[in-house]
Amino acid sequence: MLLESNACTPGQQDEVDHPKYFEAVINHADSLGADLDRERGLRYLDSVYNHFQHAGPGDLYRKYLFKKGYYYDKDYSKSMIYCDSMLSVMKDLANNKKYTKFYVNALLNKGDVLVAQKRLTEAFEYYYKAKQIGETTHDTAFLAEYYNQLGMICYKQDKFTEAARYFKIATHLRQVCGSQDFAAFSFIQENIDNTALAFDRSGNYDSAGLYFQKALSYISANEARFSAVANQQRYVAMSKGIIYGNQSFMYLKKGDTASVEPLLLESISINNQPGYAIDDALYTQLRLANLYINTNRMNEAFEVLKKIKSALDTIATPDRELRLRWLKSEETWYAQNNQPDKAYAFLREFTAIKDSLDSRNRKIHEADISREFDNVARQQEIIALKNDDRLKTILLVITTLFLASVITISFLIWRTWLKSKQNLQLVGIQNDRLTNALRNLESRDQENAALLKVIIHDLKNPVGNIGAIAGLLLDGEEFDLVQRKAMYQMIANAGNQAFEIINQLLENKNKGQLAGLKTELTDIPPLLMECIDLLQFKAHQKRQRIRVGRIPAGISNLDRDKIWQLFTNLIDNAIKFSAEKSVISISATRTDNTFTIMIKDKGIGIPPELKEKIFEMHTSAGRPGTAGEQSFGLGLSISRKIAEMHNGHLWFESVPGKETTFYVELPCEPVRQAAVKGARLNV
């Protein structure tokens, strides 16, 4: 995924792409990697793209890049399919400046997978082609990625000093790049860590320790910028865990065993969680087991090895290198515990797997980067010469055909000019007809858009609350029968309310106008409490608390569904525009003939310039909520109409930036009952 934002300055794409929309979609799919169902993110991504009928080439590139990254290290053949899909989308757009960087990144990605498959000759062809195109863009981010790939190849060849040099160049190029987003952060910290690993493998422990510390310092200096997004925060934690594990290996080789165990345990505690770097945690557990074996703590080593085996048994296709190291550790443990038969069984399987891996890795160790690039360059020169000769022949034939075509075309133009006069008149008539048709379509589209906004606004509360309550039930929390029955009743009430809203809108398709009243004698306090009970789950999601004060008795002749809609609109607005952990206060007063409800929040307030606009239908005064919730500018307009249809009144008082109180005054029957003290809700 991190190759997606590989440019210093993101180019302006055509309107056919939707980068902001799909960036959010892909971030969410990535966040689902923490789920036990690891395929859930892919299913979500496919669902969004299947329902989005106008995805552009850049949008499709992002999808295939995500899937390539998902299957990398799991199934190289599938990863290669998505590399080819990226190239297929971008090959005809390679000369378009808006997509050149995407095309170059697709070439690098395919080269990366080819290296993993040990197909080095093919890999260098793609690297060379990416280098040729990328150098023409003068894009330092591309060059950083290119040197990173060279460093990885040298590292796999055990050319650690050369690998460290490439990793440092890649780090420097990405640091001088103007865009320092999350992709840049992850790239830089990984390359600093890679530099430390290369120095460590070459035996230069002083430089390795320095670069490990640089990596941790860089993460600490930047992690606050990425704490708001869950998957980014998880990535930062994983990075620290990986570095701790790498540091421990360095200290072990230096002979500083006292520093090893705390670092290993810290690394395991971070990454041995669903959605984190489980493979790295297993490698780190192997190091811990080997440490226990070497320090004669055999019982502790046995327990760690048993946990590793349990984890490997749950993986369909475990990493062969990981299993190889586990077999070696098991063989060592049994050998030191005087059980040679079992030790030999593990050694035999270890030897078989190692021979297979050594055979596969031999091609990488035998390759020479400079020689391979020289070979590819010579091949490209030969192909270019052949293409040049073929081009000259084609041009000669084209020139001959062109001269013959000029005469023919001149004659056809003359005939066409004669007919064009007649066609112009017909075109004018058709143009007038199309203009009228387009105006009619625009008018209908405006009507449908208005109706859709009303549907979205009015249905979001009942449908959202159904989802929130169902989520609590699905979480598996313990609820007694009475609580569960109450939740089911709230789901049923919300569903009935949504159904009633749909019926009203279908019967009154007139740009948001409200239907006539269907009044009945209604007990106001229970209706208000029903709305509060339903919306408490939405407040709970923002860790807010709804405080219910004194609610006196009150009965009125009302349209129950519309008043329910009015109350939920106002309470929903209070939740939407209040910060997390804030308190929303609801109380009521009454006179002989009126019942007044007060809903007070500690939110963003309403500035003076918007006070005259917020009750207008489709107003431009709509603002996003404190958690980014969307606002359609409809709720308060509909709520005021409902109040006025009942001969009531809706108004508010607000202190910008501090609080807002909405008042709903409704007529009520002149009866007196005991007041209801409503302190039962603490959301």
WOLIN-V658714 format. One line per field, one symbol per residue. psi: psi as a letter, one per 40 degrees, with the letter a starting at -180 (. if undefined). burial: # if it has 16 or more other C-alpha atoms within 10 Angstrom, else .. Layout:
# WOLIN-V658714
psi: ???
burial: ???
This chain:
# WOLIN-V658714
psi: deedgeidhhihiieeigdddddddddddddeeeidgeedddddddddddehefhiddddddddddddddehedgddddddddddddddedeedehddedddddddddddddddddefgddddddddddddddddeefhdddddddddddddddddefgddddddddddddddddeidhgaddddddddddddddddddddeegddddddddddddddddeeddefedhddddddddddddddddddddddddeegddedddddddddddefiheagdddddddddddddddddefgddddddddddddddddehdgihddddddddddddddddeffgdddddddddddddddddddddeddddeihddddddddddddddddddddddddddddddddddddddddddddddddddddddddddddddddddddddddddddddddddddddddddedddddddddddddddeeihhidddddddddddddddddddddddddddfgffeiiiiigiihhhdddddddddddeddddddefihhhhahhiihhigihdddddddddddddddddeiiieihhhhiiiiadeihhhhhhigaeihideededeeihfieehiiieeeiihefddddddddddddefaihiihihhedihhhhhhiiiigihiiihhgfehg.
burial: #.######........###..#..##########.....###.##...#.....##################......##.######.###.##...###################.#.##.#########.##....#################.###############.###.#.#..####################.#.#.###.######..#...#..#....##.###################.......##.######.###..###################....#..##.##..##..#.........##############.......##.##..#...#.........#.......##..#.........................................................................##.###.###.######.##.................##.##.###.##..#...#.....##.#.......####.##############.#.######.##############################.#########...#############......######..##..##....#############.##.###...#....##########.........#....#
